[in-house]
Amino acid sequence: MPESPESLTDRMLAQVNAAQRAIDRRGRATRPKLQRPRRVQPNQATSSSLESAQETESLHRVFRNLGILYRRHRKRIGGPVTPGLRDAAYNFRAEPSLASLVTVATFLDELKLLN
């Protein structure tokens, strides 16, 4: 199978951007989906902190999708957790960033779970 011309970082960035667009669409909807209260209220936040909160939300959305993908794999295959994946997930939760998300995705890519 040929290696994808895009790097894993580019693929994760594309997923984060797609999640951001979905969040933006949801925010502009005339009847927004019921959801938990936001942590940062738009009227109380500066534009930079609002953008940061939206970026973090996008990162978490992609992280959750990766988690679902991995749990489905574990349910099918069984066996122990991939060594190092749990630490990478803890690091992402402690400080969400694209770099820590790519670290998590690297483990899933090695398992051939990412297209």
Secondary structure, DSSP 4 states (H G I P E B T S, - for coil): -PPPSS-HHHHHHHHHHHHHHHHHHHHH-SSPPP-PPPSS-GGGS-HHHHHHHHHHHHHHHHHHHHHHHHHHHHHHH-SPPPTTHHHHHHHHHHS--HHHHHHHHHHHHHTT---
